[in-house]
Amino acid sequence: MTVLILARDIDPSADAMVEAVQQRGTRVHRVNTGWFPARLGLAAELRGDRWCGHLTTPTRTIDLSEITGVYYRAPEAFRFPNEWEPQVRQHAFLEAKYGLGGVLASLPAIWVNHPSRLADAAYKPVQLATASRLGLCVPETALTNEPTSFTSFAVRGRTITKMLGNTSLTSDDTHSVAWTRVLDAADLDDLNGIESTVHLAQRWVPKRAEARVIAVGDTITTVRIEAGNAASHVDWRSDIGALHYELVTPPQRVADGVRALMRRFGLLYGALDFVITPEGQWVFLEINPGGQYGWLEAATGAAITGQLAELLTSDPTDHEEHHHVTA
């Protein structure tokens, strides 16, 4: 048995996973796909229904046939020389994506999580519709690039807006982060540019607290998050230092819905966010299939790294209903 960890060069959670897997007596290799092609090589041949061969780094050779678990931890994109023409770099990138990426994606291993499943689960509109279909409560939500439609939704009740994809934007030497915002009258008076792309508007859900549910296979760890100031009450990510944490047990209906959502998306790991209303209702906001958990583990003592290591070192055939090896 061998676990392959695909991660960036600097990643404390990946560091901890290497140690946790080794403690279970399983061989582990850590690779950053950003090393390709300068420091990462591939040689593979199709034998029957499986690609066999190896990956090579300056210090080791990794036998593809021995890989039984893959921890996909946001590795970096392939890097090609800057002096190459842009169209040449793009060509090389696509060949590497479908070649090296395709060989790895075909491995009949436990994937946490398979990149194809990550791609499927990345769409928030799909998340919300699927969660509702599976019995979870979701907020009223609108998606539009029409100013009149946006305004029509927003005037019917307190409304927030947030990003559908990446929350950060880097330009030249500046870096900005777009947190969830509660809209006010001034926002609705100036909707210039809204027609340029799709925007999400969502009804504000009254909060007693929030919860992050960490699902590892069928195991659920739930952390109640109490905001310590006004900013973190709107978006707890905006001020992590102002938060208070408590391990709790979610309502059974919520736990069942979480497990059903994970199975529907074919995920073995997910970080799901909920609002807990003053009446005690749990309202689903989103699932991040690559969401961070390290700071919650440190704050609460929850053994999430251990749960993931147990999963990655288990028998792949035990999880066939969750993982898929083709897109």
Secondary structure as UniProt FT lines:
FT   STRAND          2..7
FT   HELIX           12..23
FT   TURN            24..25
FT   STRAND          27..31
FT   HELIX           33..35
FT   TURN            36..39
FT   STRAND          41..47
FT   TURN            48..49
FT   STRAND          50..56
FT   STRAND          61..63
FT   HELIX           64..66
FT   STRAND          67..73
FT   TURN            82..83
FT   HELIX           86..105
FT   STRAND          110..112
FT   HELIX           115..121
FT   HELIX           124..133
FT   TURN            134..135
FT   STRAND          141..144
FT   HELIX           147..154
FT   TURN            155..156
FT   STRAND          159..162
FT   STRAND          168..171
FT   TURN            172..173
FT   STRAND          174..177
FT   STRAND          181..182
FT   HELIX           185..189
FT   TURN            192..193
FT   HELIX           194..196
FT   STRAND          199..203
FT   STRAND          209..216
FT   TURN            217..218
FT   STRAND          219..226
FT   HELIX           230..234
FT   HELIX           236..242
FT   STRAND          244..248
FT   HELIX           252..265
FT   STRAND          269..276
FT   TURN            278..279
FT   STRAND          282..288
FT   TURN            289..290
FT   HELIX           294..300
FT   HELIX           304..312
FT   HELIX           316..319
FT   TURN            320..322
//
